[in-house]
Amino acid sequence: MTSTLVTGIGELTTNDPELGRLTGAALVFTDRVEWVGPASSAPAADARVDVEGRAVLPGWVDSHTHLLFAGDRTAEFEARMAGQAYAAGGIAVTVDATRAASDDDLAANLARHVAEAVAQGTTTIETKTGYGLTVADEVRSARIAAEHADEVTFLGAHLVPPGADPDEYVALVVGDMLDAVAPHVRWADVFCERGAFDEDQSRAVLEAARAKGLGLRVHGNQLGEGPGVRLAVELGAASVDHCTHLSDVDVEALAGSDTVATLLPACDLSTRQPLPPARRLLDAGATVALASNCNPGSSYTTSMAYGITTAVLQMRLTVEEAVTAATLNGAKALRRTDVGHLSPGARADVHVLDAPSTTHLAYRPGVPLTHAVWRAGVRRR
């Protein structure tokens, strides 16, 4: 397998507790990171790339997206910007469009958004079902998603379809739908929120998924304080996502658990919600990840850099904390140890910025800084 030596690195962020952040360093990789150390001691490789003083870091790990969809919700966004409150029910618009789309159209739209994310430095991406909400459409969504995304999550419990009885729909989700979708996914999720699924319904979905051998994720505490965080921690979910409205008890529970608090600031800005209490979570000892929540209704962006900029400028994270949240901690939210860092043995997901340091991600907000991307050692940009 061909090896590549990256040299001329201005700043190398490894996310390795022993290696840390390096200057005057070099990196050698195949499909895995083979060597990290001083440029003066770099071993020979088949190819050499001089990045001319640019910063190098792990590729972004986007642990929360909804990319399997069809249709457009521009009108809903315009209404929100004019003062209309966000509500969970808008999901039904995308459900109708997704059900009507062909397999080829859904796959092409998903591939386009994944390519857009990769071009901005994202090398690991999770996506969910949840815009089908019938057995056939959820299976179709999971199957197509598995062809394009690193991690796929079953989100049949995204919304009770209009006209359906909530209890009957939950029974479908934990029964025939889960049975059919489970072979195509690694995770299950539930939208534990007013207007979607209450605590008892959410618990039923999560416990059924866990019994099926799936890992757990939770949408929680987006629109107000609620049971989402508590349920996620109790059931050992890998991540609880949104975390916009947290009580002191919620923060304490997250800090004392392995459940990652995945924050979605682009969504909060788009829905004109408060930004989540990232500083409070970190100071308490919780693990915080950042993700895009790319979806057509409430966060139509694949830009992880946008979330980092927001976290630094408006949520009081340092640049280092924000970059860690978008790489290493995103991997933790997916229970992955092979991505999110550039230690020897990690997958060779390498992101080169057109800047001398990661500080420029916040110092130059809105400027596209991705210069080069390798995913598993293959040049993608």
N, C-alpha and C positions, 0 to 999 in steps of 0.2 A: 504494500500500500504506500502511495506517495506521501512523503512527509514535507511539511512546510515550516520554514523558520520565519517568524515575524520579528523584525528588528527595527531600531529607530523609534522605539516606543517612548513617548513623552511621560506617560503615567499608565501603569498597569494595575487595574483593580482586579484582584483575584478572588475576593471573598473567602479566602483560605485563612483560618485563624493564625496559622504560623507564617504564611507568606505575606499576608496583608496587602497594602498598596505599595507598589514598587516604582522606582525610577531607575533609568539606566538598565532596564531589564529586556529580556527576550523571551520568546515563547516558541516552542516546537510542538506541532500537532500532526496527527494523521486524522482518523475519525475521532480520536480521543486526544486529550492533552498528554503529550509525552514528556515534556520537560519545561520547567519554568526556572529562571534564575538570571544572574548577571549577564548582560550581553557579551561581556568579555570572555565568558566561559561557555557560550552557546555551542552545542554540538553541530556537526554538519547535518544538512537536510537536502532533500531532492530539489526543493524550490526555496527561494528566498524572497520575502516581501519587506521592503523598507517603508514603514508608515510615516517616516519623516517628521517625527516629533508629536504625532497624534496620540490621543488617549485610546487605550484598549480596555475593554471590560467584557464580562459575560453577556451573551444575548439576553434580551428581556424575556421573562417568563410571565406570560399573560394568563393568569389562572381563572379568569372569569369573562367569558364572552357568550353571545347568543348569535352566532353567524349563520345558522341554518334557517333562512327565512326568505320570503319574497315580499314584494310590495314596498310602499313608501308611506311615511307618516310625517311628511313635511308640514301638512296642515295642522296636525296636532302640536308640533313644535311651535309653529307660529302663534297658535292660540295660547300656549303657555307663556310665550314671551309677551303676549298682550294681557296676561294676568290670570288666565284660567289655571286652576290648581291641577297638579298631576294626580292621576288616579290609576290604579292597577288595571282597570277595565279596558284601557286602550290596547292591551295585548290582543284582544279579540279581532281587531282590524288586521293585524299581521297573521293571525290564525287563518282567517278567511283567504287571504292572498297566498299563504303557504300551501294550504290544502289544494288550491286551484292550480298551482305551478307544477310543471313537469319535473321528473327526476333530473333531467339534463339541465334545466334552468336553475334548479336549486343547487346542483353541484357546481355549475359555472359561477353562480353568485358567491358561494362559499369559497371556491378557489380564488376568486378575484380579491376577496377581503383578506384571505390568508396571505396572498402575495403582497398586498398592500402593507400588511403588518410586517412581513419579513423585510421588505424594503426599508422599513424604519427601525430595524434592529431586533424584532421579535423572532425568537428561534424556538420557543416552546409555547404552544397555544392550546388552551382548553376551550371546548365549546359544548353547548347544550342542545338537547331537543326542547320541546315545549311550545312549539307553534303548530303542532299537529293535533294533539289532544284527542285522537282516536287511536285505537290499537294499530291500525294499518299505517296511519300517518306518522305516529311516533316511531314505529319500527323503520319506516322509510327514512325518517330524519336521522335516526341513529346509524343506520347503515351508510348513508351518504357522508355523514360527519366523520365516521371512522376511517373513511378513505382519505381525509384531508387534514384532520386535527390530531395532535399528539395525545390528547385526553378527551374522552367523550362522557358527558353526564346526562342521565335520564332526568328530565324535568317535566314529566307528565303532570305533576302537581304544580303547574305554573298559574293556572286559572281554571275555575269551574266554567266550562263552556256555556254560553248563553242558552237558557232554556233547560239546562240539565239540573237534576236534583243533586245537591252537594254530597249527600251521603252515598247515593248511588254512584256518583262519579268517583269518589274516593275508593269505593269498593272495586271499581273497574281498574283504577290506577294500581292498587296493591295486589290485584288478581291477574286477570288476563293480560293487561298492558305490561306490567312488570315482568311477567313470565316471558312475553314475546320480545321485549327490548333488552333484557338483561344480558343475553349473549353478545351484544354489540357494544356494551358500555362498561366502564370501570366504576362509575360513580352514580349516585342518586341525589337529587336535590328537591327542596320544597320551598315554595314562596310562603313563608310563615308571616302573614301580614293581614291587617284588616283589608277586606275586599278580596282576599284570596283564600288562605287556609288558616283555620284557627289552631290552637295548641293541640287539641285532641286529634284533629285530622292530620296535622303535621307529624305528630308522634306515630300515628298509624302508618303513614307513608315511610318514614325513616326506619321504623322497626321492621317493616316488611322487607325493605331494601337490604337492611343489614342481615336479615335472615337468609337473603338470597346471595349473600357474599359480596355485596357492593359496598364501596366506601361511601361515606356520608358527607354532604355539603348542605348548607342552609342559607337561604335568603332571609335575613332577619334584621329587625330594628331599622328599617328604612324610613317608614312614614311616622314612626313614633316608638316609644318604649313598648316592649312586648316580650313574649316568651321565646323569641327566636334564639337569642344568645344563650339563655339558660338551657334550652333544649339541646342546642348544638354541643355545649360543654358536657351536659349529662350523658349524652349518647356517644360521645367521643368523636364527633365530626371533625374532619380534617380542617374545615374552614367554615366560618360564618361570615357572610358577605353583606356589605352595606355598612352596618354598625354606625348609622348616622345618629341615632338617638340612644344613648347608653346611660343607665343609672350607675351609681357607684358600685352596686352589687354586680352589675354586668361586667364592669371593668375589672373588678376583683376576681370574678370567675374566670375571665379570659387570661388574666395574669397568672392564675394558678393552674392553668391547663395547657395541653398541647394543641388546642384549637387555635388556628390562626385567625386573626381579625383582618379580613381582606376589605380594604377601603376602595371605593369607586368614585373618586372626586369628580370626574367628568360627568357622571350621572347626576351628582348632587347639584352641580352648576347648571346642567341642562334642565333639571326639574325645579330649580330655585329652592332647593332644600338647604339647610345649614350644612356646612362641611363637617365631616366626622371628626371626633376628638382624637386625632392621631397623637398629638403630644402627650395628652393625658394617658393614653394607652401605653405608649412607650415608657413613660416615666414610671408607670405602675409595674412594668416588666412583661407586658404582653408582647407577643410576636405579631408584627404588622406587615401585611403585604399590600401592594398596590396593583390594581388591574384596570383594564379599560372598560369592562362591561359593554363592549361594542354591541349595539342592538339598534334596530331602526326607530325605536320609540323614545328612549330616554337617554341614550348616550351613543350617538352615531359617530364614533371615532375609533380608529385602530391605533391611535398614537399613545404609546406608553410614556413618551417624553412629555406629553401634555400633562399627564397625571403627576409626573415627577416635578415639573415646574410648579404646578398648583400646590403640591405637598410642601415644597420649600417656601414659596412666596406667601402662601395663605394659611398653611396648616402648621407652620413652625418646625418642620423637620429640617435637619441639616441635609446637605446634598448627599453625604455618605449614607445617612439613614434612608433617604428616599431611593437611592440606587440599590441599596440592599433590599429594600422592600419590593422593588420591581424585578429583582433577580433571585437572590438566595431565598428570600422569604416567600416569593411566589412559588418556588420549587417546594418549599415546606408545605405550602397550602395544597400542593398536589402529592405530598408524600414522596417526592422525588429526591434522590441524592446524587443523580448523575448530571444534573443541569443546574444552572444558576451560579456556578463558580468555575474557576479556571485552575483547579488543583490537578496535578497529574492523575490521570485515570478518568477525569470528567469527560463528558461528551464535548467535542471541540466546537462549541458555539461561541464564536468570537465576533465582537462588535467593535468596529473602529469608528471613532468620532472624528469629524473634521474640526477638531479643537484640541488644545494641549492637555485639557483636564476635564473631568466630569462636571466640575463646577460650572462650565459653560452651558450645561443643560438648563440651569436656572438663571445664569448670568445673561444669557442670550435667548430669552423666552420667544417661542414661536419660530425660531430659525431652524430649518432642517439640518441636523448635524451628522446624520449617519453617512459615513464615507464608504465603509465596506462591511460585509456580513458573510461569515462562514457558518453553516449549520452542519454539525457532524462532519466537519472538515471539508465540506463542499462549498465553494464560493457561490453565494446567492445574490450578491450585489458587488 
